[in-house]
Amino acid sequence: MSKTNLLLSTALLIASVGQAQNFDTSGTASLHGAYLFRYVTFFNDSNGNVTESCSLTGTINFNGSGNYTISSSAQLFDSAGSGQGGCASLGAGTYGVQSNGIAQLDNPMFATTLFGSFTSPIMMASSTEDDFWDLFIAVQAPSSASNTLLSGSFTVGTMDFLNADITLARQGFFNLNADGKGNIAAFTLTGSEGNNIATQLTQSVGASTYSLSSSLGGTVTFPGTSTDQVQIVAGPKTLFVSADGNYLLGGSTTGSDIYFGFRAPTGTASNSLLNGTYFMSGMDAALGGLSTGGNFLDAFYGSINTNGTGNMIWHQRLQDVVDIVTFDSTFNVPVTIGANGSFYDGNTFNYLVGANGGAMLVIGSGSQFSFEVAIQAPSVAPTTKTWINPIGISNAANFTPITNAYAPGELVNLFGTFNVSSNVDSMLPIPTILSGVQVTVNGTPAPVYAVSQNEITIIIPYEVSGQFFLTFQVNVNNSLSNLVTVYADNSAPGIYTLGQDGLGDGAILHSNFTEVNGTSPARPGETVLLFMNGLGTVTPSVADGAVGGTNPLSNSDEFTAGGLSVFLIDAAGNQAQATVQFAGLAPCCAGLYQVNFTLPSARSISSGEAFIGFLTIEAQNTMSTIALSGFTGAAVPASESTRGMALRHVRPVTVTPRARAVRSPRRALPERVLGR
């Protein structure tokens, strides 16, 4: 390559990266044409009681270039009465889809943004930045439809807050068998109701009918009326079936319920059915879940990484709509998928898998009301010789999935096709070129720690601090990769573990620098050293790829601001807060953070393996554990689900709620002003 061409290529690279530091819209053209959608939203008071509910149901047309329109025939419901409440269809809006399927679109009712994903033929999203408790799902509309489009066995989940009343919450799941001729066989529904104390109840639903006569969908009619306070599924509901006949969606046009389903698994299912990355959106309501006795309500989008073993690493961009705080939550959930494609954890969550491994539903039980939808991320073929997998960027400590935020100073893995021999850097500071490989993040060269045929490990430069998006590009001997854009934040905590997978025993040392493990557990009042990733900028600052300072130490700015908390969660779900003494760069190594914390008193929790809840202002991570001994707290037996709820809902007291009318500028495309 001539010097002139090299300079021109560099200039074009800088220009293209500069443009991509906003939300990437390169995948927008993949979402085009008519889709059938249902949007439900609920308003609540400071105790988590529902005060109003709305739904919008109909056809949405995406033009492939970032604009959508809603058909005039879309049906609006508002529990406050027609024209009396705060809900109305806006009729049109904008949207965008990244190359990896991460998507945004304007809220169809309010001047806010919905965040989510698109995997053909499903678009789904929730509000996470604007204090709206909602869910949007759309399926690709068929060009024409008849009853034959709905045929076979489907796994279906549903949730509702009947009459905009939290005490009339209801949820359930069932197997729907349609004959392709307008008939649905009688079935048994498993679920729970806010006005029924049973953890899991079953209801018999008689034979039902359906009618599909056009591309605009149709109607399914279950026995009874939609206002029934006993039957979880009853009365007529809109019926939408995707163009490929594999997904169905709908709800009552006189209510705010929602149901979603997919083809049930065939043959004998197992954990192997869940494999890859899955995008998620959903809503949750834990009745009585707040310490005040109120209800914990959240909406989220996110993703899951899993490899067919039953261990799922989750990310949720979760908005607590009662306390009005939004954060990134990462945790792991082990499941054992049964032969029928389901798993019940014994107390809280039902996991339902189908669509040949392409979809999953999570439905709650008892007083935990959950409606969570997961769709497998799209498969993307390499587009360049040097190629980053658009869903293949992860925290190097715990392999969290692509929707999680990424922070300055974080060590990250990039997976793809790089065609270079394996090499690990042996220099300090870590250089920005290794074996002819250079990686830029928002145009800034990143320290390259390791390279191989299909994986590159880098440190995100501190210079990107304050950005909402990060765009990665790899250059291998002047062969440029595709651009991949992800969300960014000030922190993205991940704890290194002895198993090197982010799970199990954390990388923790006693003060004498020996390992904390099952044979040498930590004790009450002891100070231990934890090693981790993703704590962001430090003061005094260091150069990219340099070792942390020794005198003075380089403190994490989150720690200096009082934004770090460490909680220990025992087998019974009991929580105790440790005291953080130091958090910043380890003075031994480049790109490694160290946190020294003192364990709580003996009576606070029980001995054994305890999960570590690590919380920053922006995020929480509960994946790794610490072995404890000498603790005398009550070791009340608990199911994994009880413990799991504690892992999902731990939050620091230091977080200051955002005022309701103040919009977070983070992430939104386009920038919108909160209209209500």
Buried (B, 14 or more C-beta within 10 A) or exposed (E): EEEEEEEEBEEEBEEBBEEBBBBBBBBBEBBBBBBBBBBBBBBBEEEBBBBBBBBBBBBBBBBEEBBBEBBEEBBBBBBBEEEEBBBBBBEEBBBBBBBBBBBBBBBBBBBBBBBBBBBBBBBBBBBBBBBBBBBBBBBBBBEEBBBEBBBBBBBBBBBBBBBBBBBBBBBBBBBBBBBBEBEBBEBEBBBBBBEBEEEBBEBEBEEBBBBBEEBBBBBBBBBBEBEBBEBBBBBBBBBBBBBBBBBBBBBBBBBBBBBBBBBBBEEEBBBEBBEBBBBBBBBBBBBEBBEEEBBBBBBBBBBBBBBBEBBBBBBBBBBBBBBBBBBBBBBBBBBEBBEBBBBBBEBBBBBBBBBEBBBBBBBBBBBBBBBBBBBBBBEBEEEEEBBBBBBBBBBBBBBBBBBBBBBBBBBBBBBBBBBBEEBEBEEEBBBBEBBBBBBBBBBBBBBBBBBBEBBBBBBBBBBBBEBBBBBBBBBBEEBBBBBBBBBBBBBBBBBBBBEEBBBBBBBBBBEEEEEBBEEEBBBBEBBBBBBBBBBBBBBEBBEBBBBBBEEEBBBBBBBEEEBBBBBBBBBBBBBBBBEBEBBBBBBEEBBBBBBBBBBBEBEBBBBBBBBBBBBBBBBBBBBBBBBBBEBEBEBEEBBBBBBBBBBBBBBBEEBEEBEEEEBBEBBBBEEBEBEB
